[in-house]
Amino acid sequence: MNFRTKLYQFMQGRNGVDAYGRFLNRVSFGFLLAAIVCSFLTMVFASHELLTAALVFRILYFVLYAIGFVLLIWCSIRILSRRVAARQKENTRFLYRRQKIVRFFESKKQEWKNRKTYKYFKCPKCGQRMRAPRHKGKIRVTCNQCTNVFLTKT
């Protein structure tokens, strides 16, 4: 039996790597990389006899290293966990939150792209985002969500 088969059998019934696990893994390596940079800066400042700055970067190194190491351990625990339903619930929450952030930035990108042809505004009653063609003067707008009618200038 080769290593791949043994690994496959070991991972049976375990959570494995999901989107949240990949995110945690990347963030933990980011913290560890920042800790390495702080370690380098500690040596640079210590060689120039700037001991206060060296001490600050040394403390920052330990904090970043500890956070990165804890996140890496948490990522490993999630991958090897047999509580698949709980890990899937965590992953679903993560994907929902990530999608909200992605949608927000995509809408801002779309607004920026169409800024010369459309005027974007909010309903004064419910806050629903709407758009209207530019250069139409004052127009009467009806909100689709709350049916509030108001005037706006495009």
C-alpha positions in Angstrom: 0.0 0.0 0.0 1.5 3.3 -1.0 1.4 6.6 0.9 -1.4 8.1 -1.2 -3.7 5.2 -0.3 -2.9 5.4 3.4 -3.5 9.1 3.4 -6.9 8.6 1.6 -7.9 6.1 4.2 -6.8 8.3 7.1 -8.8 11.2 5.8 -12.0 9.2 5.4 -14.7 10.8 7.5 -12.7 13.9 8.2 -13.4 17.5 7.1 -10.5 18.0 4.8 -9.6 21.3 3.1 -12.4 23.8 2.4 -12.6 27.5 1.5 -12.5 28.6 5.1 -9.5 26.3 5.7 -7.6 27.8 2.7 -8.4 31.3 4.0 -7.1 30.5 7.5 -4.0 28.9 5.9 -3.2 32.0 3.8 -3.9 34.4 6.7 -1.6 32.4 9.0 1.2 32.3 6.5 0.7 36.1 6.0 1.2 36.6 9.8 4.2 34.4 9.8 5.7 36.2 6.9 5.1 39.6 8.6 6.8 38.1 11.7 9.9 37.2 9.6 10.0 40.8 8.3 9.8 42.1 11.8 12.6 39.8 12.9 14.7 41.2 10.0 13.9 44.8 11.0 14.8 43.9 14.6 18.3 42.9 13.5 18.6 46.0 11.3 17.7 48.4 14.1 19.8 46.6 16.6 22.9 46.9 14.4 22.3 50.6 14.1 21.9 50.8 17.9 18.3 52.0 17.7 17.4 49.8 20.6 13.9 51.1 21.3 12.8 50.5 17.7 14.5 47.1 17.8 12.5 46.2 21.0 9.2 47.3 19.4 9.8 45.1 16.4 10.9 42.2 18.6 7.6 42.5 20.5 5.7 42.8 17.2 7.6 39.7 15.9 6.4 37.6 18.9 2.8 38.8 18.6 2.6 38.2 14.9 4.3 34.8 15.2 2.0 33.7 18.0 -1.1 34.8 16.0 0.1 33.0 12.8 1.0 29.9 14.7 -2.4 29.7 16.5 -4.2 30.2 13.2 -2.1 27.5 11.5 -2.9 25.1 14.4 -6.6 26.0 14.1 -6.5 25.4 10.3 -4.9 21.9 10.9 -7.5 21.0 13.6 -10.3 22.0 11.1 -8.8 19.8 8.4 -8.4 16.8 10.6 -11.7 17.2 12.4 -14.3 14.4 12.3 -17.1 16.9 13.2 -17.9 17.4 9.5 -21.3 19.1 10.1 -19.9 21.7 12.4 -17.0 22.5 10.0 -19.4 22.7 7.1 -21.5 25.2 9.1 -18.4 27.3 9.8 -17.5 27.1 6.1 -21.0 28.2 5.0 -20.9 31.2 7.4 -17.5 32.1 6.0 -18.7 31.8 2.4 -21.8 34.0 3.2 -19.7 36.7 4.7 -17.1 36.6 1.9 -19.9 36.8 -0.7 -21.4 39.9 1.0 -18.0 41.6 0.8 -17.4 40.6 -2.8 -20.9 41.8 -3.8 -20.2 45.2 -2.1 -17.0 45.8 -4.0 -18.5 44.5 -7.3 -21.4 47.0 -6.9 -19.0 49.8 -6.2 -17.0 48.8 -9.2 -20.1 48.8 -11.4 -21.2 52.2 -10.0 -17.7 53.6 -10.9 -17.9 52.1 -14.4 -21.3 53.6 -15.1 -20.8 56.9 -13.3 -21.1 58.9 -16.5 -24.3 57.4 -17.7 -26.2 56.8 -14.5 -26.8 58.7 -11.3 -26.9 56.5 -8.2 -28.9 57.5 -5.1 -30.7 56.0 -2.1 -34.3 56.0 -1.2 -34.8 58.5 1.7 -37.2 56.2 3.5 -35.7 52.7 3.3 -32.2 53.3 2.0 -32.6 51.1 -1.1 -29.9 51.8 -3.8 -31.3 52.9 -7.1 -30.0 54.4 -10.4 -31.5 56.7 -13.0 -30.1 57.9 -16.4 -28.1 61.1 -16.1 -29.1 64.4 -17.7 -32.9 64.0 -17.4 -33.4 66.9 -15.0 -35.7 66.5 -12.1 -37.5 63.1 -12.1 -40.1 61.4 -9.9 -38.8 58.1 -8.6 -40.8 55.3 -7.0 -38.9 52.9 -4.8 -39.4 49.3 -5.7 -39.0 48.1 -2.1 -41.1 50.5 -0.1 -43.1 52.3 -2.9 -42.0 55.7 -1.6 -42.3 58.4 -4.2 -39.8 61.3 -4.2 -38.1 63.8 -6.6 -34.5 63.7 -7.4 -32.2 65.6 -9.8 -30.1 63.6 -12.3 
